[in-house]
Amino acid sequence: AYLLIYDRVDMLEFDEQSESRCKKMDISTGINISEDPPWKTNILSENDRFCSDIITFSPQYKKFITDICTMALDDSADAKKRPDIKIIQMKTLYLFDVMIHSPCKNEEIEEEFSNLCKWYSDNTDACKWVVHLMNTTHQTWLQKMLFHCKSIGFRSYFVKMMNCLIRKLAPCERDDYCVYASDVPDYKPNESTDGIYDEHVSDSDDDMIRLQPHSSITLRMGRIEYWRSKSSLARLIGHLIELIDECSLHWRNFAELFELIEIFSRFGHKESTFLIRCGVILKLVDFYQGASSIVPQRSIVRSPLSKTKPGEEKRVMGDRSSKPNFLQVITLVCYLARSAHIPDDDDGDVSDSDSDESRSPDVKSSSPAVSMKSPFVTTDALSMSNNHFYQLPKRDARVLSSKEIFTRMLSEKEAYNKKKQRKDGLKDTLSQFLSHLAFGNLDVSLRICSAAGKMIADKKADEAKLSADALMILLHVRDQYTENRVSFALISIMKGIEANVEFEKEIVMLLETLIVELSSRRSGNDGFEEEVISYNFLLKKVIEIFALLESNSAVKVKQKLFTFARVLLRHSLNPSELDYQTATELVSAAYRGKSLDCLYEINMESIRKRTNGKGILIPYSTDTKKVEDTL
């Protein structure tokens, strides 16, 4: 519109050299005496781009690209119709630079991604080309697809394509993940970073340790500067790691980024070990905790080109109507934590500020091996335990074992479908994670019990359900601290019942948790050690529970209370476990609660057998005959 006005031959043109002055154009020649002003040059340039875009986004151009690919496939001598690498390159560039931004239907985009996945799965050279492209000139593809793309379907297709690249290149390059390349520039702080880069501090607490069975020789492996890796795939994963710092700006769309990193970590133990040595656990926990992060900022590995400044104020995520979904973050943290054993936390070795820049990444030393191996490590880590096994860096282990991280994870709400069934697997994820951290470590078990017990006492039923499940998880960790751990977990449940004695939903939730735990008990006369310990504990506390809840007249509470008693009695290990006095007090307490209908649900035949046929004393009442007949 501006050009239509100002390009007329007989129109006055604004002269930028003098204010409020105009000068005539040479009407005889139609040529401006002076050079075109910058605004006119910019408009002409934008118009040229617009005309080019019209052609690029036109259906005819799309048909032209499709026809070229079809002809190339038809003329291919390959029986499987595998295209030449140039065809793959053309299709890739067209898809990410044009088609993603065009008003194409989802089915068309899905078809293009499906073809690319199939082609990349059969062509290693094409995989190396596109990875090199995303490492150099086309890094914006990662941000564009993982953050700025609003379509969940398109982001999922991109993750599938990246999965194909990882599966194709990882077996070829995994030995080079931790090897520095000579042709990769050793970045140093310069003017382009604006003084943001602050080299991370590394000491012995950042070392991952590899131990061999029956040997005191260990290998200490320091942090990895992933941007210097010889492997192009490792450098690409490094770009994904750097994007974690930008997730707070895109909290609605960051799930696929963490899914992609998790896919890489699950490909093999070398991949998960590489991520741990890159400091991904610290970076994830720092992002997850936000402003309340307990991670030492200078311990986080950042590339010299990172735009994030250590100590920079964290952006608050979420709004009034929705909150970010951290399930993918928690899943990745838990998996990486289970990829190595937890070291003993020696307070004397704590050092968050000392550094030793002369240390090499891999150093052999002599160190005592861990006393017990956790059975809750990942399958890949477990398969390597016969030859050697790994310990997490002490700094990572301390952060993961803190009460703050337990409290934050247990405060997450589980997602349910329409049938009120869990659909996100948060409980299963935390089950393996908490069991792994608590194994062989009584202090960590106490922190979990403390965090879960506080959640049960302070929060509502739907917010405290995950904490109650976490305490039940601790009942099944078998080591030298089993008896103490079971007692701590059930004491936390008892304190929760005492704190919520007046609230119906909370009491029903806690009793239901105990009922499910008792109902899932395995058959047999003896059972596992932790089952016997937990059963005996509850058997001693059953009268106390009845007494605490005697003042709560809610019908649902009474029903759950007697269901709990019935399940507890039915799973007695032997007749001597329930003595005559306990049975008498139990039925008396039940009778005082005036819930005879619920009392009938108790297996009275089981009570009679375990009291050797003795009569059970019941307070006299007009309904005593009715109860005696039932007995």
C-alpha positions as CSV (number, residue, x, y, z in Angstrom):
1,A,0.0,0.0,0.0
2,Y,2.8,2.4,0.8
3,L,4.5,1.7,-2.5
4,L,1.4,2.3,-4.5
5,I,1.3,5.8,-3.1
6,Y,5.0,6.8,-3.1
7,D,6.0,5.3,-6.4
8,R,3.8,7.5,-8.5
9,V,5.9,9.5,-10.9
10,D,4.2,12.8,-10.3
11,M,4.2,12.4,-6.5
12,L,6.3,14.4,-4.2
13,E,8.9,12.3,-2.3
14,F,9.9,12.8,1.3
15,D,13.5,13.8,1.7
16,E,15.0,12.3,4.8
17,Q,18.0,14.7,4.7
18,S,15.8,17.7,5.5
19,E,12.9,17.9,7.9
20,S,9.4,18.8,6.5
21,R,10.8,19.2,2.9
22,C,9.8,17.5,-0.2
23,K,11.4,17.4,-3.6
24,K,10.1,16.6,-7.1
25,M,11.2,13.5,-9.0
26,D,12.6,13.9,-12.5
27,I,9.3,13.6,-14.4
28,S,11.0,13.3,-17.8
29,T,12.9,10.2,-16.9
30,G,10.8,9.0,-13.9
31,I,14.0,8.4,-12.0
32,N,14.6,9.6,-8.5
33,I,17.5,11.9,-8.3
34,S,18.5,10.6,-4.8
35,E,19.0,6.9,-3.7
36,D,16.0,5.0,-2.3
37,P,15.5,5.6,1.4
38,P,15.9,2.7,3.8
39,W,12.1,2.3,4.4
40,K,11.5,1.8,0.8
41,T,14.3,-0.8,0.5
42,N,12.9,-2.7,3.4
43,I,9.4,-2.7,2.0
44,L,10.7,-4.0,-1.4
45,S,12.6,-6.7,0.4
46,E,9.6,-7.8,2.4
47,N,7.5,-7.8,-0.8
48,D,10.0,-10.0,-2.5
49,R,9.9,-12.4,0.5
50,F,6.1,-12.4,0.4
51,C,6.0,-13.2,-3.3
52,S,8.4,-16.0,-2.7
53,D,6.4,-17.4,0.2
54,I,3.2,-17.3,-2.0
55,I,5.0,-19.7,-4.4
56,T,6.5,-21.8,-1.6
57,F,3.2,-22.4,0.2
58,S,1.1,-22.8,-2.9
59,P,-0.5,-26.3,-3.6
60,Q,1.3,-26.3,-7.0
61,Y,4.7,-26.2,-5.3
62,K,3.8,-29.0,-2.9
63,K,2.6,-31.1,-5.9
64,F,5.9,-30.3,-7.6
65,I,7.9,-31.6,-4.6
66,T,5.7,-34.7,-4.3
67,D,6.1,-35.5,-8.0
68,I,9.9,-35.2,-7.9
69,C,10.0,-37.7,-4.9
70,T,7.5,-40.1,-6.7
71,M,9.6,-40.1,-9.9
72,A,12.8,-40.6,-7.9
73,L,11.3,-43.6,-6.1
74,D,9.9,-45.1,-9.3
75,D,13.3,-44.8,-11.1
76,S,15.2,-46.2,-8.1
77,A,16.9,-49.5,-8.7
78,D,16.4,-50.5,-5.0
79,A,13.9,-53.2,-4.7
80,K,12.7,-51.8,-1.4
81,K,12.1,-48.4,-3.0
82,R,14.5,-46.6,-0.6
83,P,15.1,-43.1,-1.8
84,D,18.4,-41.4,-2.4
85,I,19.8,-39.2,0.4
86,K,19.1,-36.0,-1.7
87,I,15.4,-36.9,-1.8
88,I,15.4,-37.3,2.0
89,Q,17.1,-34.0,2.4
90,M,14.7,-32.2,0.2
91,K,11.7,-33.7,2.0
92,T,13.1,-32.9,5.4
93,L,13.8,-29.3,4.5
94,Y,10.4,-28.9,2.9
95,L,8.6,-30.4,5.9
96,F,10.3,-28.3,8.7
97,D,10.7,-25.0,6.8
98,V,7.4,-25.0,4.9
99,M,4.9,-27.7,5.5
100,I,4.8,-27.3,9.3
101,H,3.7,-23.6,8.8
102,S,1.2,-24.3,6.1
103,P,-2.5,-25.0,6.6
104,C,-2.1,-28.7,5.8
105,K,-4.3,-31.3,7.4
106,N,-2.9,-33.4,10.2
107,E,-3.1,-36.6,8.1
108,E,-0.8,-35.1,5.5
109,I,1.8,-34.1,8.2
110,E,1.6,-37.5,9.8
111,E,2.1,-39.2,6.4
112,E,5.2,-37.1,5.8
113,F,6.7,-37.8,9.2
114,S,5.9,-41.6,8.8
115,N,7.8,-41.6,5.5
116,L,10.8,-39.8,7.0
117,C,10.9,-42.2,10.0
118,K,11.0,-45.1,7.6
119,W,13.7,-43.6,5.4
120,Y,15.9,-42.5,8.3
121,S,15.6,-46.0,9.8
122,D,17.3,-47.4,6.7
123,N,19.9,-44.7,6.0
124,T,22.7,-43.9,8.4
125,D,24.2,-41.1,6.2
126,A,20.8,-39.3,6.2
127,C,20.7,-39.5,10.0
128,K,24.1,-38.1,10.3
129,W,23.2,-35.3,7.9
130,V,20.1,-34.2,9.7
131,V,21.8,-34.4,13.2
132,H,24.7,-32.2,11.9
133,L,22.1,-29.8,10.5
134,M,20.4,-29.5,13.9
135,N,23.7,-29.1,15.6
136,T,24.8,-26.2,13.4
137,T,22.7,-24.1,11.1
138,H,19.2,-25.4,12.0
139,Q,19.2,-25.4,15.8
140,T,16.0,-23.5,15.7
141,W,14.2,-26.6,14.6
142,L,14.4,-28.0,18.1
143,Q,12.9,-24.9,19.7
144,K,10.3,-24.5,17.0
145,M,9.1,-28.1,17.2
146,L,9.3,-28.7,20.9
147,F,8.2,-25.3,22.3
148,H,6.6,-23.1,19.7
149,C,4.5,-25.7,17.8
150,K,1.0,-25.6,19.3
151,S,-0.1,-28.9,17.9
152,I,0.5,-31.9,20.3
153,G,0.3,-34.2,17.3
154,F,3.1,-32.5,15.4
155,R,5.3,-32.5,18.5
156,S,4.7,-36.2,19.0
157,Y,5.6,-36.9,15.4
158,F,8.8,-35.0,15.8
159,V,9.7,-37.1,18.9
160,K,9.0,-40.3,16.9
161,M,11.4,-39.1,14.1
162,M,14.1,-38.2,16.7
163,N,13.6,-41.7,18.2
164,C,14.5,-43.2,14.9
165,L,17.6,-41.0,14.7
166,I,18.7,-42.1,18.2
167,R,18.1,-45.8,17.5
168,K,20.2,-45.6,14.3
169,L,23.1,-43.5,15.6
170,A,23.4,-44.6,19.2
171,P,25.0,-48.0,18.6
172,C,27.6,-46.4,16.3
173,E,28.5,-43.4,18.5
174,R,28.0,-44.5,22.1
175,D,31.8,-45.2,22.6
176,D,32.4,-41.5,21.7
177,Y,30.0,-39.9,24.0
178,C,32.6,-39.0,26.6
179,V,35.5,-38.5,24.2
180,Y,36.4,-34.9,23.3
181,A,36.8,-34.0,19.6
182,S,39.7,-32.0,18.4
183,D,37.7,-30.2,15.7
184,V,35.0,-29.1,18.1
185,P,35.8,-25.6,19.4
186,D,36.7,-25.2,23.1
187,Y,34.4,-22.4,23.9
188,K,35.6,-19.7,26.3
189,P,33.7,-16.7,27.6
190,N,33.7,-14.0,24.9
191,E,31.8,-10.9,23.9
192,S,29.0,-13.0,22.4
193,T,28.0,-14.4,25.8
194,D,27.9,-10.9,27.4
195,G,29.7,-12.1,30.5
196,I,26.9,-14.6,31.3
197,Y,29.1,-17.7,31.2
198,D,30.3,-18.8,34.6
199,E,32.3,-22.0,34.6
200,H,30.9,-24.6,36.8
201,V,32.7,-25.8,39.9
202,S,33.6,-29.5,40.0
203,D,35.0,-31.6,42.8
204,S,35.1,-35.2,44.0
205,D,31.4,-35.0,44.9
206,D,30.5,-34.7,41.2
207,D,32.3,-37.9,40.3
208,M,30.4,-40.9,39.2
209,I,32.2,-44.0,40.5
210,R,32.6,-47.4,38.8
211,L,33.3,-50.3,41.1
212,Q,34.2,-53.9,40.4
213,P,32.9,-56.8,42.5
214,H,35.5,-58.2,44.9
215,S,38.0,-55.5,44.2
216,S,38.9,-52.2,45.8
217,I,40.0,-50.6,42.5
218,T,37.5,-47.9,41.4
219,L,37.3,-45.5,38.5
220,R,36.2,-42.0,39.2
221,M,34.5,-40.3,36.3
222,G,34.0,-36.6,36.4
223,R,31.4,-34.3,34.7
224,I,31.3,-34.2,30.9
225,E,31.3,-31.0,28.8
226,Y,28.8,-32.3,26.3
227,W,29.3,-29.5,23.8
228,R,32.9,-30.8,23.2
229,S,31.8,-34.4,22.6
230,K,33.1,-36.2,19.5
231,S,29.7,-37.8,19.0
232,S,27.3,-35.6,17.0
233,L,24.4,-37.4,18.7
234,A,25.8,-36.5,22.1
235,R,26.1,-32.8,21.0
236,L,22.5,-32.9,19.8
237,I,21.3,-34.3,23.2
238,G,23.4,-31.5,24.7
239,H,21.3,-28.9,22.9
240,L,18.2,-30.6,24.3
241,I,19.8,-30.3,27.8
242,E,20.3,-26.6,27.3
243,L,16.7,-26.2,26.4
244,I,15.7,-27.2,29.9
245,D,16.6,-23.7,31.1
246,E,14.0,-22.2,28.7
247,C,11.2,-24.6,29.8
248,S,9.8,-22.1,32.3
249,L,8.8,-19.8,29.4
250,H,7.0,-22.7,27.6
251,W,5.5,-24.6,30.6
252,R,2.5,-25.7,28.6
253,N,4.5,-27.5,25.9
254,F,7.7,-28.9,27.5
255,A,6.5,-32.5,28.0
256,E,7.9,-33.7,24.7
257,L,11.4,-32.3,25.5
258,F,11.7,-34.5,28.6
259,E,10.1,-37.4,26.8
260,L,12.8,-37.2,24.1
261,I,15.7,-37.1,26.7
262,E,14.1,-40.1,28.5
263,I,14.0,-42.0,25.2
264,F,17.7,-41.5,24.9
265,S,18.4,-42.5,28.5
266,R,16.4,-45.7,28.1
267,F,18.3,-46.8,25.0
268,G,21.1,-48.3,27.1
269,H,23.1,-47.9,30.3
270,K,25.9,-45.9,28.5
271,E,23.2,-43.3,27.5
272,S,21.9,-42.9,31.0
273,T,25.4,-42.8,32.5
274,F,26.3,-40.1,30.0
275,L,23.3,-38.0,31.1
276,I,24.2,-38.4,34.7
277,R,27.8,-37.2,34.0
278,C,26.4,-34.2,32.1
279,G,24.7,-33.1,35.4
280,V,21.2,-33.7,34.1
281,I,19.9,-34.8,37.5
282,L,20.9,-31.5,39.1
283,K,19.5,-29.5,36.2
284,L,16.2,-31.3,36.3
285,V,15.8,-30.9,40.1
286,D,16.8,-27.2,39.9
287,F,14.1,-26.7,37.2
288,Y,11.5,-28.8,39.1
289,Q,12.0,-26.9,42.4
290,G,12.0,-23.5,40.9
291,A,12.7,-20.6,43.2
292,S,13.0,-23.0,46.2
293,S,15.8,-25.0,44.5
294,I,18.4,-26.5,46.9
295,V,20.9,-27.3,44.1
296,P,24.2,-25.3,44.2
297,Q,24.0,-23.1,41.1
298,R,27.7,-23.3,40.3
299,S,27.5,-27.1,40.3
300,I,25.2,-27.1,37.3
301,V,27.0,-27.8,34.0
302,R,26.2,-25.2,31.4
303,S,27.6,-24.6,28.0
304,P,29.5,-21.3,27.4
305,L,26.8,-20.3,24.9
306,S,24.0,-20.8,27.5
307,K,21.8,-17.7,27.9
308,T,21.1,-18.6,31.6
309,K,23.0,-16.8,34.3
310,P,23.8,-18.7,37.5
311,G,21.6,-17.3,40.3
312,E,19.2,-15.7,37.9
313,E,15.7,-15.4,39.3
314,K,13.4,-18.3,38.4
315,R,10.2,-17.7,36.4
316,V,7.0,-18.8,38.1
317,M,5.1,-21.4,36.0
318,G,1.4,-21.8,35.8
319,D,-1.6,-19.6,36.2
320,R,-4.9,-19.5,38.1
321,S,-6.6,-22.1,35.9
322,S,-3.9,-24.6,35.2
323,K,-0.5,-25.8,36.5
324,P,2.4,-27.4,34.6
325,N,2.4,-31.2,34.4
326,F,5.8,-32.4,35.8
327,L,5.1,-36.1,35.3
328,Q,7.6,-36.4,32.5
329,V,10.2,-34.5,34.6
330,I,9.7,-36.8,37.6
331,T,9.8,-39.9,35.4
332,L,13.1,-38.9,33.9
333,V,14.6,-38.0,37.3
334,C,13.5,-41.3,38.8
335,Y,14.9,-43.3,35.9
336,L,18.3,-41.7,36.0
337,A,18.5,-42.1,39.8
338,R,17.8,-45.8,39.4
339,S,20.6,-46.1,36.8
340,A,23.2,-46.3,39.5
341,H,23.5,-47.2,43.2
342,I,23.2,-44.7,46.0
343,P,26.5,-44.0,47.8
344,D,26.8,-43.8,51.5
345,D,26.4,-40.1,52.5
346,D,29.6,-39.3,54.3
347,D,29.1,-35.8,55.8
348,G,32.9,-35.4,56.2
349,D,33.2,-35.4,52.4
350,V,30.6,-32.7,51.7
351,S,32.1,-30.0,49.6
352,D,29.9,-27.7,47.5
353,S,32.4,-25.0,46.9
354,D,35.9,-26.5,46.6
355,S,37.2,-27.2,43.1
356,D,40.1,-29.0,41.6
357,E,40.6,-27.9,38.1
358,S,43.6,-30.2,37.6
359,R,41.4,-33.3,37.9
360,S,40.9,-35.3,34.8
361,P,37.5,-36.7,33.9
362,D,38.5,-40.3,34.5
363,V,40.8,-41.2,37.5
364,K,41.6,-44.6,38.9
365,S,41.7,-44.9,42.7
366,S,41.2,-47.2,45.6
367,S,38.0,-47.1,47.5
368,P,35.9,-49.5,49.6
369,A,32.9,-50.9,47.7
370,V,29.3,-50.4,48.8
371,S,28.1,-52.9,51.3
372,M,24.8,-53.8,49.5
373,K,23.5,-53.5,46.0
374,S,20.0,-52.2,45.5
375,P,17.6,-54.6,43.6
376,F,15.6,-51.5,42.5
377,V,18.1,-50.3,39.8
378,T,17.1,-50.3,36.2
379,T,17.2,-53.5,34.1
380,D,20.3,-52.2,32.1
381,A,22.2,-51.4,35.4
382,L,21.2,-54.8,36.9
383,S,22.5,-56.7,33.8
384,M,25.9,-55.1,34.2
385,S,26.3,-55.8,38.0
386,N,28.3,-59.0,37.4
387,N,31.1,-57.1,35.8
388,H,30.9,-53.7,37.4
389,F,28.4,-51.3,38.9
390,Y,28.1,-47.6,39.2
391,Q,27.5,-45.1,42.0
392,L,25.7,-41.8,41.6
393,P,27.8,-38.7,42.3
394,K,27.4,-37.8,46.0
395,R,26.1,-34.4,45.2
396,D,23.3,-35.9,43.0
397,A,22.5,-38.4,45.7
398,R,22.3,-35.7,48.4
399,V,19.9,-33.6,46.4
400,L,17.7,-36.6,45.5
401,S,17.6,-37.7,49.2
402,S,16.6,-34.4,50.6
403,K,13.3,-33.9,52.5
404,E,12.4,-31.0,50.2
405,I,12.4,-33.1,47.1
406,F,10.3,-35.8,48.8
407,T,7.8,-33.2,50.0
408,R,7.5,-31.7,46.5
409,M,7.1,-35.0,44.7
410,L,4.5,-36.3,47.2
411,S,2.5,-33.1,46.7
412,E,1.8,-33.9,43.1
413,K,-1.7,-34.9,42.2
414,E,-2.3,-38.1,40.3
415,A,-4.4,-37.9,37.1
416,Y,-7.5,-40.2,36.8
417,N,-9.7,-41.2,33.9
418,K,-13.5,-41.2,33.9
419,K,-13.6,-44.6,35.6
420,K,-11.5,-43.1,38.5
421,Q,-8.5,-45.3,37.5
422,R,-4.9,-43.9,37.6
423,K,-3.7,-43.1,34.1
424,D,-0.4,-41.4,34.5
425,G,1.6,-44.0,36.5
426,L,2.9,-41.5,39.0
427,K,2.6,-44.0,41.9
428,D,4.5,-46.8,40.1
429,T,7.2,-44.3,39.2
430,L,7.7,-43.1,42.7
431,S,7.4,-46.7,44.1
432,Q,10.7,-47.8,42.4
433,F,12.4,-44.4,43.1
434,L,11.6,-44.3,46.8
435,S,12.4,-48.0,47.3
436,H,15.8,-47.5,45.6
437,L,16.7,-44.5,47.8
438,A,15.5,-46.1,51.0
439,F,17.3,-49.4,50.4
440,G,20.1,-49.8,52.9
441,N,19.7,-46.3,54.2
442,L,17.7,-45.7,57.4
443,D,18.2,-41.9,57.4
444,V,16.5,-41.6,53.9
445,S,13.7,-43.8,55.1
446,L,13.1,-41.5,58.1
447,R,13.0,-38.5,55.8
448,I,10.4,-40.1,53.5
449,C,8.3,-41.0,56.5
450,S,8.6,-37.5,57.9
451,A,7.6,-35.9,54.6
452,A,4.8,-38.3,54.0
453,G,3.5,-38.0,57.6
454,K,3.4,-34.2,57.4
455,M,1.4,-34.4,54.2
456,I,-1.1,-36.8,55.7
457,A,-1.6,-34.6,58.8
458,D,-1.9,-31.3,56.9
459,K,-3.5,-32.0,53.6
460,K,-6.9,-33.2,52.4
461,A,-7.6,-36.7,51.3
462,D,-7.0,-36.3,47.6
463,E,-3.7,-34.5,48.2
464,A,-2.5,-36.9,50.8
465,K,-3.3,-40.2,49.0
466,L,0.1,-40.4,47.3
467,S,1.8,-39.9,50.6
468,A,-0.1,-42.7,52.2
469,D,0.8,-45.0,49.3
470,A,4.4,-44.0,49.7
471,L,4.4,-45.2,53.3
472,M,2.9,-48.5,52.1
473,I,5.7,-48.8,49.6
474,L,8.3,-48.6,52.3
475,L,6.8,-51.7,53.9
476,H,8.2,-53.9,51.1
477,V,11.8,-52.8,51.1
478,R,13.9,-55.7,52.5
479,D,17.3,-55.0,54.0
480,Q,18.8,-54.9,57.5
481,Y,16.5,-52.0,58.5
482,T,13.2,-53.6,57.5
483,E,11.8,-53.8,61.1
484,N,12.6,-50.2,61.9
485,R,11.4,-48.9,58.6
486,V,8.0,-50.7,58.9
487,S,7.6,-49.3,62.4
488,F,8.3,-45.8,61.2
489,A,5.9,-46.0,58.3
490,L,3.0,-47.4,60.3
491,I,3.6,-44.9,63.1
492,S,3.3,-42.1,60.5
493,I,-0.1,-43.6,59.5
494,M,-1.2,-43.7,63.1
495,K,-0.2,-40.1,63.6
496,G,-2.2,-39.3,60.5
497,I,-5.3,-41.0,61.9
498,E,-4.9,-39.2,65.1
499,A,-4.5,-35.8,63.4
500,N,-7.6,-36.4,61.1
501,V,-9.9,-38.1,63.7
502,E,-12.7,-35.6,63.0
503,F,-12.6,-35.7,59.2
504,E,-14.5,-38.4,57.3
505,K,-12.7,-38.4,53.9
506,E,-9.2,-38.5,55.4
507,I,-10.0,-41.3,57.8
508,V,-11.7,-43.4,55.1
509,M,-8.7,-42.9,52.8
510,L,-6.2,-44.0,55.5
511,L,-8.2,-47.0,56.5
512,E,-8.7,-48.0,52.8
513,T,-4.9,-47.8,52.4
514,L,-4.4,-50.2,55.2
515,I,-7.2,-52.5,54.0
516,V,-5.6,-52.7,50.5
517,E,-2.3,-53.5,52.0
518,L,-3.6,-56.3,54.2
519,S,-5.8,-57.7,51.4
520,S,-2.9,-58.0,49.1
521,R,-1.0,-60.2,51.5
522,R,0.3,-63.4,50.1
523,S,-1.1,-66.8,51.2
524,G,0.9,-69.0,53.4
525,N,1.4,-69.8,57.1
526,D,4.5,-67.6,57.5
527,G,4.6,-64.9,54.9
528,F,7.5,-62.5,54.2
529,E,9.3,-60.9,57.1
530,E,7.9,-57.4,56.4
531,E,4.4,-58.8,56.2
532,V,4.7,-60.4,59.6
533,I,6.1,-57.3,61.2
534,S,3.5,-55.0,59.7
535,Y,0.7,-57.4,60.7
536,N,1.8,-57.7,64.3
537,F,2.1,-53.9,64.6
538,L,-1.4,-53.4,63.3
539,L,-2.7,-56.2,65.5
540,K,-1.4,-54.4,68.6
541,K,-2.7,-51.1,67.5
542,V,-6.2,-52.2,66.4
543,I,-7.8,-51.4,69.8
544,E,-6.1,-48.0,69.8
545,I,-7.5,-47.3,66.4
546,F,-11.0,-48.2,67.5
547,A,-10.7,-45.9,70.5
548,L,-9.5,-43.0,68.5
549,L,-12.3,-43.3,66.0
550,E,-15.1,-44.0,68.6
551,S,-16.1,-40.3,68.5
552,N,-16.4,-40.2,64.7
553,S,-20.0,-41.2,64.0
554,A,-19.8,-41.1,60.1
555,V,-21.3,-44.2,58.6
556,K,-18.5,-44.6,56.0
557,V,-15.9,-44.4,58.8
558,K,-17.6,-47.2,60.7
559,Q,-17.9,-49.4,57.6
560,K,-14.2,-49.0,56.8
561,L,-13.3,-49.6,60.4
562,F,-15.0,-52.9,60.6
563,T,-13.8,-53.9,57.1
564,F,-10.3,-53.2,58.4
565,A,-10.9,-55.4,61.4
566,R,-12.4,-58.2,59.3
567,V,-9.4,-58.2,57.0
568,L,-7.0,-58.1,59.9
569,L,-8.5,-61.0,61.6
570,R,-8.9,-63.1,58.5
571,H,-5.1,-62.8,57.8
572,S,-4.0,-64.0,61.2
573,L,-0.8,-66.1,60.9
574,N,-1.7,-68.6,63.7
575,P,-4.4,-69.0,66.4
576,S,-2.1,-67.7,69.1
577,E,-1.7,-64.2,67.5
578,L,-5.2,-63.0,68.6
579,D,-5.6,-63.6,72.4
580,Y,-8.8,-63.7,74.3
581,Q,-8.5,-60.3,75.8
582,T,-7.9,-58.6,72.4
583,A,-10.9,-60.3,70.9
584,T,-13.1,-59.2,73.8
585,E,-11.9,-55.6,73.7
586,L,-12.3,-55.5,69.9
587,V,-16.0,-56.6,70.0
588,S,-16.7,-54.4,73.0
589,A,-15.3,-51.4,71.2
590,A,-17.3,-52.3,68.1
591,Y,-20.5,-52.7,70.2
592,R,-20.0,-49.3,71.9
593,G,-19.8,-47.8,68.4
594,K,-23.4,-48.9,67.8
595,S,-22.7,-50.3,64.4
596,L,-24.0,-53.8,64.7
597,D,-24.8,-54.1,61.0
598,C,-21.1,-53.5,60.3
599,L,-20.2,-55.9,63.2
600,Y,-21.9,-58.8,61.4
601,E,-19.5,-58.4,58.6
602,I,-16.6,-59.6,60.8
603,N,-15.8,-63.2,60.5
604,M,-17.0,-64.4,63.9
605,E,-16.1,-67.9,63.2
606,S,-12.5,-66.8,62.8
607,I,-12.7,-65.0,66.2
608,R,-14.1,-68.1,67.9
609,K,-11.5,-70.4,66.6
610,R,-8.7,-68.1,67.7
611,T,-10.1,-67.7,71.2
612,N,-10.3,-71.5,71.6
613,G,-14.1,-71.4,71.8
614,K,-14.4,-69.1,74.8
615,G,-17.3,-66.8,75.0
616,I,-16.7,-63.2,74.3
617,L,-17.8,-60.7,76.9
618,I,-20.2,-58.0,75.7
619,P,-21.7,-55.2,77.7
620,Y,-25.3,-56.0,78.7
621,S,-28.0,-54.4,76.6
622,T,-31.3,-55.2,75.1
623,D,-29.5,-56.2,71.9
624,T,-27.1,-58.5,73.6
625,K,-29.2,-61.6,72.7
626,K,-29.0,-60.6,69.1
627,V,-25.2,-60.4,69.2
628,E,-24.9,-63.6,71.1
629,D,-27.0,-65.4,68.5
630,T,-24.7,-64.1,65.8
631,L,-21.6,-65.3,67.7
